[in-house]
């Protein structure tokens, strides 16, 4: 064991120098300047106004686009999908709403929209925002197109079956790939579906299932440099993945990644435990989700990570050492970013997330958003740092499944600099909420001499098990129940 390894193990096991960490945290928080990049300007009667939720991001060059729900509706979705775009690497932002999607903005035909996802197609020079338009006949999947991330087309339907949820789009941007310029959209209706476009999102192929008709929710497709598409997703009893090696002509059977052992957040917060996945320059995939396997009694969630270089073989989950495994902190709703110019043991990762400083908070919970970074491919991480909070859950818009900030979160690297986009709420005023989408004025960087921590050598708690029952609904608005014969109990194994 090298002296460096001994130091990392010592830092991890004893969580050295609390005073130093508190000083560093206070110093960094003093440097964080939040930037509000959007606001709810709608006045429709069915929304909880001055609310925005659930941002996704994607960056290409100096441009980064974020998309999210605006004016959350209790029954599902928002009045429209909003966007906020920077074309100068985070210095300035332009906000707007997708036209022609809902009847709240520029003559759309749907009543609401949800589940925004952002992608860029380098071959065709087009930005895509995938969304879930909600109408009287159900939920469909759409994409809106833009050449500059600022001016958007009317939506193009990817699927109009009416029973869709949790769409996500990615494009193959490696010029040497045999499928360069293909874009792939995943969604689920219990069963997982995929569709492929080869013309910049103008047209989409038929919906296809995996070879084993797998079901799941919250998939995030990623494309490796050789054109292989890997789709990590939350399955019935844990994280699974499936792949395509022929440009989306066919999709293989699902592969088990890991079981999920999780804690249910106090306060009734909407926190579905969906994964966040990203890929580095060489094609290594990093998958993060909330999990309590390292906590005695499953009293709170850590964020854990599994990785794969081929989509079929995955590492055992390791704990991201945001804080000590004996801390009171509960971590959830992760948003992982990976610098696409880095790879392997030099890959740069930044993770934003929500958390309760005290997990056992009953109905008096304080919600905050924080971040941590790694400069060595996830081997070591900085201590967690607060970006915003605390927020009361009563400040958030309500949904069928609880107060909401997001089902997922996102972080992207713009010219090598990490920016998170996240939702922050203040106390309501004048009968309306005070919740909006924010980023930071400066990238999420830390000093070179900031202490790094490792969870190397940590083992899961023996016989760890979740502190809640099986998932009962396919969707996060509790509209589509899972039949009892398909409900799987939470696993009690690794």
For each residue, the residues with C-beta under 8 A, 3 or more apart:
1: 5 6 9
2: 5 6
3: 6 7
4: 7 8
5: 1 2 8 9 456
6: 1 2 3 9 10
7: 3 4 10 11
8: 4 5 11 12 380 452 453 454 456
9: 1 5 6 12 13 454 456 457
10: 6 7 13 14 16
11: 7 8 14 15 16 451 452 453 454
12: 8 9 15 321 453 454 455 456 457 458
13: 9 10
14: 10 11
15: 11 12 18 21 323 324 453
16: 10 11 20 451
17: 20 21 451
18: 15 21 22
19: 22 23
20: 16 17 23 24 451
21: 15 17 18 24 25 383 451
22: 18 19 25 26
23: 19 20 26 27
24: 20 21 27 28 383 450 451
25: 21 22 28 29 383 385 386
26: 22 23 29 30
27: 23 24 30 31
28: 24 25 31 32 385 446
29: 25 26 32 385 386
30: 26 27
31: 27 28 442
32: 28 29 387 440 442
33: 440 441 442
34: 387 388 424 438 439 440 441
35: 93 438 439 440 441
36: 39 436 437 438
37: 66 84 93 95 421 437 438 439
38: 52 68 70 82 83 84 95 436 437
39: 36 50 52 95 436
40: 47 49 50 51 52 70 71 79 82 436
41:
42: 47 49 70 71 79 80 104 105
43: 49
44: 47 71 79 104
45:
46: 73 74 75 79 111 112
47: 40 42 44 51 71 72 73 78 79
48: 51 71 72 73 74 397 398 433
49: 40 42 43 71 432 433
50: 39 40 428 432 433 434 435 436
51: 40 47 48 70 71 72 78 396 397 433 435
52: 38 39 40 55 68 69 70 71 72 78 82 423 435 436 437
53: 68 69 72 78 397 404 405 406 423 435
54: 68 69 114 115 116 404 405 406 407 408 423
55: 52 66 67 68 116 406 409 410 421 422 423 437
56: 66 67 68 116 117 118 408 410
57: 64 65 66 67 118 337 410 411 412 419 421
58: 64 65 118 119 120 127 412
59: 63 64 65 412 413 414 419
60: 63 64 120 122 173
61: 415
62: 86 87 88 89 414 415
63: 59 60 85 86 87 148 149 414
64: 57 58 59 60 85 86 89 90 412 414 419
65: 57 58 59 83 84 85 118 120 127 129 149
66: 37 55 56 57 83 84 85 118 410 421 437 439
67: 55 56 57 81 82 83 98 116 117 118 129 131
68: 38 52 53 54 55 56 78 81 82 83 84 116 421 423 437
69: 52 53 54 72 77 78 81 82 113 114 115 116
70: 38 40 42 51 52 78 79 80 81 82 97
71: 40 42 44 47 48 49 51 52 78 79 80 104
72: 47 48 51 52 53 69 77 78 397 399 404
73: 46 47 48 76 77 78 79 112
74: 46 48 397 398 399 400
75: 46 112 400 477
76: 73 112 114 134 139 399 400 477 479
77: 69 72 73 112 113 114 115 132 134
78: 47 51 52 53 68 69 70 71 72 73 81 82 112 113 114
79: 40 42 44 46 47 70 71 73 102 104 105 112 113
80: 42 70 71 97 98 101 102 104 105 108 113
81: 67 68 69 70 78 97 98 101 113 116 129 131 144
82: 38 40 52 67 68 69 70 78 95 96 97 98 437
83: 38 65 66 67 68 95 96 97 98 129 149 152
84: 37 38 65 66 68 93 94 95 421 437
85: 63 64 65 66 93 94 95 149 150
86: 62 63 64 89 90 91 92 93 94 414
87: 62 63 92 94 148 149 150
88: 62 91 92
89: 62 64 86 414 415 417
90: 64 86 93 414 417 419 439 441 443
91: 86 88
92: 86 87 88
93: 35 37 84 85 86 90 439
94: 84 85 86 87 150
95: 37 38 39 82 83 84 85
96: 82 83 150 152
97: 70 80 81 82 83 105
98: 67 80 81 82 83 101 105 113 129 131 144 152 155
99: 105 106 108 144 152 153 154
100: 105 106 107 108 153 154 155
101: 80 81 98 105 108 110 113 131 133 142 144 154 155
102: 79 80 105 108 110 111 112 113 133
103: 107 108 109 110 111
104: 42 44 71 79 80 108
105: 42 79 80 97 98 99 100 101 102 108
106: 99 100
107: 100 103
108: 80 99 100 101 102 103 104 105 133 154 155
109: 103 135
110: 101 102 103 113 133 134 135 140
111: 46 102 103 134 135 136
112: 46 73 75 76 77 78 79 102 133 134
113: 69 77 78 79 80 81 98 101 102 110 116 131 132 133 134
114: 54 69 76 77 78 131 132 134 139
115: 54 69 77 130 131 132 165 166 167 407
116: 54 55 56 67 68 69 81 113 129 130 131
117: 56 67 129 130 131 167 168 169
118: 56 57 58 65 66 67 127 128 129 130 169 410
119: 58 127 128 130 169 170 171 183
120: 58 60 65 126 127 128 171 173
121: 124 125 126 127 128 171 173 181 183 200 201
122: 60 125 171 173 175 181
123: 171 173 175 180 181 200
124: 121 181 199 200 201
125: 121 122 147 200
126: 120 121 145 146 147 200 201
127: 58 65 118 119 120 121 145 146 147 148 149
128: 118 119 120 121 143 144 145 146 169 171 183 201
129: 65 67 81 83 98 116 117 118 143 144 146 152
130: 115 116 117 118 119 141 142 143 158 167 168 169 185
131: 67 81 98 101 113 114 115 116 117 141 142 143 144 155 167
132: 77 113 114 115 139 140 141 142 164 165 166 167 187
133: 101 102 108 110 112 113 139 140 141 142 155
134: 76 77 110 111 112 113 114 138 139
135: 109 110 111 138 139 140 162
136: 111
137: 162
138: 134 135 161 162 163 164
139: 76 114 132 133 134 135 162 163 164 165
140: 110 132 133 135 157 158 159 160 161 162 164
141: 130 131 132 133 157 158 159 164 167 185 187 195
142: 101 130 131 132 133 155 156 157 158
143: 128 129 130 131 155 156 158 169 185 201 204
144: 81 98 99 101 128 129 131 152 153 154 155 156
145: 126 127 128 152 153 156 200 201 202
146: 126 127 128 129 149 150 151 152 153
147: 125 126 127 151
148: 63 87 127 151
149: 63 65 83 85 87 127 146
150: 85 87 94 96 146
151: 146 147 148
152: 83 96 98 99 129 144 145 146
153: 99 100 144 145 146 156
154: 99 100 101 108 144
155: 98 100 101 108 131 133 142 143 144
156: 142 143 144 145 153 201 202 203 204
157: 140 141 142 160
158: 130 140 141 142 143 167 185 187 195 197 204
159: 140 141 164 187 193 195 204 207
160: 140 157
161: 138 140 164 189 207
162: 135 137 138 139 140
163: 138 139 189 480
164: 132 138 139 140 141 159 161 167 187 188 189 193
165: 115 132 139 187 188 189 217 474 475 476 480
166: 115 132 187 188 217 218 219 274 407 475 476
167: 115 117 130 131 132 141 158 164 185 186 187
168: 117 130 185 186 187 218 219 220 221
169: 117 118 119 128 130 143 183 184 185 186 221
170: 119 183 184 220 221 222 223 229
171: 119 120 121 122 123 128 181 182 183 184 223
172: 177 179 180 181 182 183 184 223 227 229
173: 60 120 121 122 123 180 223
174: 177 180 223 225 226 227
175: 122 123 180
176: 180 225
177: 172 174 180 223 225 226 227
178: 227 247
179: 172 182 223 227 247 248
180: 123 172 173 174 175 176 177 227
181: 121 122 123 124 171 172 198 200
182: 171 172 179 196 197 198 223 227 247 248
183: 119 121 128 169 170 171 172 196 197 198 200 201
184: 169 170 171 172 194 195 196 197 221 223 229 244 248
185: 130 141 143 158 167 168 169 194 195 196 197 204 221
186: 167 168 169 192 193 194 219 220 221 231 233
187: 132 141 158 159 164 165 166 167 168 192 193
188: 164 165 166 191 192 193 215 216 217 219 233 474
189: 161 163 164 165 193 474 480
190: 215 474 480 482 486
191: 188 209 213 214 215
192: 186 187 188 209 210 214 215 216 219 231 233 242
193: 159 164 186 187 188 189 207 208 209
194: 184 185 186 207 208 209 221 231 244 248 251
195: 141 158 159 184 185 204 205 206 207 208 248
196: 182 183 184 185 204 205 247 248 249
197: 158 182 183 184 185 200 201 202 203 204 205
198: 181 182 183
199: 124 202 203
200: 121 123 124 125 126 145 181 183 197
201: 121 124 126 128 143 145 156 183 197 204
202: 145 156 197 199
203: 156 197 199
204: 143 156 158 159 185 195 196 197 201
205: 195 196 197 208 248
206: 195
207: 159 161 193 194 195
208: 193 194 195 205 248 250 251
209: 191 192 193 194 213 214 251
210: 192 213 214 242 251 252 253 254
211: 242 250 251 252 253
212: 253 254
213: 191 209 210
214: 191 192 209 210 235 240 242 253 254
215: 188 190 191 192 235 236 474 486
216: 188 192 219 233 234 235 236 240 254
217: 165 166 188 233 234 272 274 474 475 476
218: 166 168 233 234 272 274 275 407 408
219: 166 168 186 188 192 216 231 232 233 234
220: 168 170 186 231 232 233 275 276 277
221: 168 169 170 184 185 186 194 229 230 231
222: 170 229 230 231 232 277 278 279 285
223: 170 171 172 173 174 177 179 182 184 227 228 229 230 279
224: 227 228 229 230 279 283 285 311
225: 174 176 177 281 282 283
226: 174 177 283
227: 172 174 177 178 179 180 182 223 224 245 247
228: 223 224 243 244 245 283 310 311
229: 170 172 184 221 222 223 224 243 244 248
230: 221 222 223 224 241 242 243 285 308 311
231: 186 192 194 219 220 221 222 241 242 243 251
232: 219 220 222 239 240 241 257 275 277 285 287
233: 186 188 192 216 217 218 219 220 239 240 241 242 275
234: 216 217 218 219 238 239 240 260 273 274 275 289
235: 214 215 216 238 239 240 254 256
236: 215 216 471 486 488
237: 259 260 488 489 490 491
238: 234 235 256 257 258 259 260 491
239: 232 233 234 235 256 257 258 259 260 275 287 289 306
240: 214 216 232 233 234 235 254 255 256 257
241: 230 231 232 233 254 255 257 287 308 311 312 314
242: 192 210 211 214 230 231 233 251 252 253 254 255
243: 228 229 230 231 251 252 255 311 312
244: 184 194 228 229 247 248 249 250 251 252
245: 227 228 252
246: 249 250
247: 178 179 182 196 227 244
248: 179 182 184 194 195 196 205 208 229 244 251
249: 196 244 246
250: 208 211 244 246
251: 194 208 209 210 211 231 242 243 244 248
252: 210 211 242 243 244 245 255
253: 210 211 212 214 242
254: 210 212 214 216 235 240 241 242
255: 240 241 242 243 252 311 312 314
256: 235 238 239 240
257: 232 238 239 240 241 287 306 308 314
258: 238 239 306 314 316 317 494
259: 237 238 239 491 493 494
260: 234 237 238 239 273 289 291 466 490 491
261: 291 292 293 298 460 464 465 466 490 491 492
262: 273 290 291 292 298 301 466 467 468 490
263: 290 292 295 298 299 300 301 330 359 466 467 468
264: 271 466 467 468
265: 268 269 271 301 330 332 356 365
266: 269 330 356 359 360 361 362 363 365
267: 356 361 362 363 364 365 393 402 403
268: 265 363 393 402 403
269: 265 266 365 367 393 402 403 404
270: 399 401 402 403 404 405 407 476
271: 264 265 290 332 333 354 402
272: 217 218 401 407 476
273: 234 260 262 289 290 332
274: 166 217 218 234 289 333 407 408
275: 218 220 232 233 234 239 287 288 289 334
276: 220 287 288 289 334 335 336 351 408 409 410
277: 220 222 232 285 286 287 288 336
278: 222 285 286 336 337 338 349
279: 222 223 224 283 284 285 286 338 340
280: 283 284 286 338 339 340 342 343 344 347 377
281: 225 340 341 342 343 347
282: 225 309 343 344
283: 224 225 226 228 279 280 309
284: 279 280 307 308 309 343 344 347 377
285: 222 224 230 232 277 278 279 307 308 309 311
286: 277 278 279 280 305 307 336 338 349 378
287: 232 239 241 257 275 276 277 305 306 307 308 314
288: 275 276 277 303 304 305 320 334 336 351
289: 234 239 260 273 274 275 276 303 304 334
290: 262 263 271 273 301 302 303 304 331 332 333 334
291: 260 261 262 294 301 302 303 304 317
292: 261 262 263 295 298 299 300 301 302 464 466 467
293: 261 304 317 460 461 464 494
294: 291 302 304 319 325 455 458 460 461 464
295: 263 292 298 299 300 301 302 325 461 464
296: 299 461
297: 467
298: 261 262 263 292 295 464 465 466 467
299: 263 292 295 296 359 360 467
300: 263 292 295 327 328 329 330 331 356 359
301: 262 263 265 290 291 292 295 330 331 332
302: 290 291 292 294 295 319 320 322 325 331
303: 288 289 290 291 319 320 322 331 332 334 351 353
304: 288 289 290 291 293 294 317 318 319 320
305: 286 287 288 317 318 320 378
306: 239 257 258 287 314 315 316 317 318
307: 284 285 286 287 314 315 378
308: 230 241 257 284 285 287 311 312 313 314 315
309: 282 283 284 285 313
310: 228 313
311: 224 228 230 241 243 255 285 308
312: 241 243 255 308
313: 308 309 310
314: 241 255 257 258 287 306 307 308
315: 306 307 308 318
316: 258 306 494
317: 258 291 293 304 305 306 494
318: 304 305 306 315 378 455 458
319: 294 302 303 304 325 455 458
320: 288 302 303 304 305 351 372 378 381 455
321: 12 324 325 381 453 454 455
322: 302 303 329 331 353 370 372 381 383 384
323: 15 327 329 383 384
324: 15 321 327
325: 294 295 302 319 321 455 458
326:
327: 300 323 324
328: 300 357 358 359 360
329: 300 322 323 355 356 357 358 359 384
330: 263 265 266 300 301 355 356 358 359
331: 290 300 301 302 303 322 334 353 354 355 384
332: 265 271 273 290 301 303 353 354 355
333: 271 274 290 353 354 405 406 407 408 409
334: 275 276 288 289 290 303 331 351 352 353 409
335: 276 351 352 353 408 409 410 411 420 422
336: 276 277 278 286 288 349 350 351 411
337: 57 278 349 350 351 352 410 411 412 413 418 420
338: 278 279 280 286 342 347 348 349 413
339: 280 342 347 348 349 413 416 418
340: 279 280 281 413
341: 281 413 416
342: 280 281 338 339 346 347 348
343: 280 281 282 284 346 347 377
344: 280 282 284 347 377
345: 376 377 379
346: 342 343 375 376 377
347: 280 281 284 338 339 342 343 344 374 376 377 378
348: 338 339 342 373 374 375 413 416 418
349: 278 286 336 337 338 339 373 374 377 378
350: 336 337 371 372 373 374 411 413 418 420 444
351: 276 288 303 320 334 335 336 337 371 372 373 374 381 411
352: 334 335 337 369 370 371 387 409 410 411 420 422 444
353: 303 322 331 332 333 334 335 369 370 371 372 384 409
354: 271 331 332 333 367 368 369 370 405 406 409
355: 329 330 331 332 367 368 369 370 384
356: 265 266 267 300 329 330 359 361 365 366 367 368
357: 328 329 366 368 390
358: 328 329 330 361 365 366
359: 263 266 299 300 328 329 330 356
360: 266 299 328
361: 266 267 356 358 364 365 366
362: 266 267 365
363: 266 267 268
364: 267 361
365: 265 266 267 269 356 358 361 362 392 393
366: 356 357 358 361 389 390 391 392
367: 269 354 355 356 389 390 391 392 393 396 405
368: 354 355 356 357 386 387 388 389 390 391
369: 352 353 354 355 386 387 388 389 422 423 424
370: 322 352 353 354 355 384 385 386 387
371: 350 351 352 353 384 385 387 411 420 444
372: 320 322 350 351 353 381 382 383 384 385
373: 348 349 350 351 381 382 418 444 445 446
374: 347 348 349 350 351 377 378 379 380 381 382 452
375: 346 348 380 452
376: 345 346 347 379 380 452
377: 280 284 343 344 345 346 347 349 374
378: 286 305 307 318 320 347 349 374 381
379: 345 374 376 454 456
380: 8 374 375 376 452 453 454
381: 320 321 322 351 372 373 374 378 452 453 454
382: 372 373 374 385 446 450 451 452 453
383: 21 24 25 322 323 372 451 453
384: 322 323 329 331 353 355 370 371 372
385: 25 28 29 370 371 372 382 446
386: 25 29 368 369 370 389
387: 32 34 352 368 369 370 371 420 422 440
388: 34 368 369 391 422 424 438
389: 366 367 368 369 386 424
390: 357 366 367 368
391: 366 367 368 388 395 396 405 424 425 426
392: 365 366 367 395 425 427
393: 267 268 269 365 367 396 403
394: 403
395: 391 392 425 426 427 428 433 434 435
396: 51 367 391 393 403 404 405 425 433 435
397: 48 51 53 72 74 403 404 433 435
398: 48 74 402 403 404
399: 72 74 76 270 402 403 404 476 477
400: 74 75 76 477 478 479
401: 270 272 404 473 476 477 478
402: 267 268 269 270 271 398 399
403: 267 268 269 270 393 394 396 397 398 399
404: 53 54 72 269 270 396 397 398 399 401 407
405: 53 54 270 333 354 367 391 396 422 423 425 435
406: 53 54 55 333 354 409 422 423
407: 54 115 166 218 270 272 274 333 404 476
408: 54 56 218 274 276 333 335
409: 55 276 333 334 335 352 353 354 406 420 422
410: 55 56 57 66 118 276 335 337 352 420 421
411: 57 335 336 337 350 351 352 371 418 419 420 421 444
412: 57 58 59 64 337 418 419
413: 59 337 338 339 340 341 348 350 416 417 418 419
414: 59 62 63 64 86 89 90 417 418 419 443
415: 61 62 89
416: 339 341 348 413
417: 89 90 413 414 443 445
418: 337 339 348 350 373 411 412 413 414 443 444 445
419: 57 59 64 90 411 412 413 414 439 440 443 444
420: 335 337 350 352 371 387 409 410 411 439 440 444
421: 37 55 57 66 68 84 410 411 437 438 439
422: 55 335 352 369 387 388 405 406 409 437 438 439
423: 52 53 54 55 68 369 405 406 435 436 437 438
424: 34 369 388 389 391 435 436 438
425: 391 392 395 396 405 433 434 435
426: 391 395 434 435
427: 392 395 434
428: 50 395 431 432 433 434
429: 432 434
430:
431: 428
432: 49 50 428 429
433: 48 49 50 51 395 396 397 425 428
434: 50 395 425 426 427 428 429
435: 50 51 52 53 395 396 397 405 423 424 425 426
436: 36 38 39 40 50 52 423 424
437: 36 37 38 52 55 66 68 82 84 421 422 423
438: 34 35 36 37 388 421 422 423 424
439: 34 35 37 66 90 93 419 420 421 422
440: 32 33 34 35 387 419 420 443 444
441: 33 34 35 90
442: 31 32 33 445
443: 90 414 417 418 419 440
444: 350 352 371 373 411 418 419 420 440
445: 373 417 418 442
446: 28 373 382 385 450
447: 450
448:
449:
450: 24 382 446 447
451: 11 16 17 20 21 24 382 383
452: 8 11 374 375 376 380 381 382
453: 8 11 12 15 321 380 381 382 383
454: 8 9 11 12 321 379 380 381
455: 12 294 318 319 320 321 325 458
456: 5 8 9 12 379
457: 9 12
458: 12 294 318 319 325 455
459:
460: 261 293 294 464 494
461: 293 294 295 296 464
462:
463: 492
464: 261 292 293 294 295 298 460 461 492
465: 261 298 490 491 492
466: 260 261 262 263 264 292 298 490 491 492
467: 262 263 264 292 297 298 299
468: 262 263 264 490
469: 472 489 490
470: 487 488 489 490
471: 236 482 487
472: 469 478 481 482 487
473: 401 476 477 478 479 480 481 482
474: 165 188 189 190 215 217 480 481 482
475: 165 166 217 478 479 480
476: 165 166 217 270 272 399 401 407 473
477: 75 76 399 400 401 473
478: 400 401 472 473 475 481
479: 76 400 473 475
480: 163 165 189 190 473 474 475
481: 472 473 474 478
482: 190 471 472 473 474 486 487
483: 486 487
484: 487
485:
486: 190 215 236 482 483
487: 470 471 472 482 483 484
488: 236 237 470
489: 237 469 470
490: 237 260 261 262 465 466 468 469 470
491: 237 238 259 260 261 465 466
492: 261 463 464 465 466
493: 259
494: 258 259 293 316 317 460
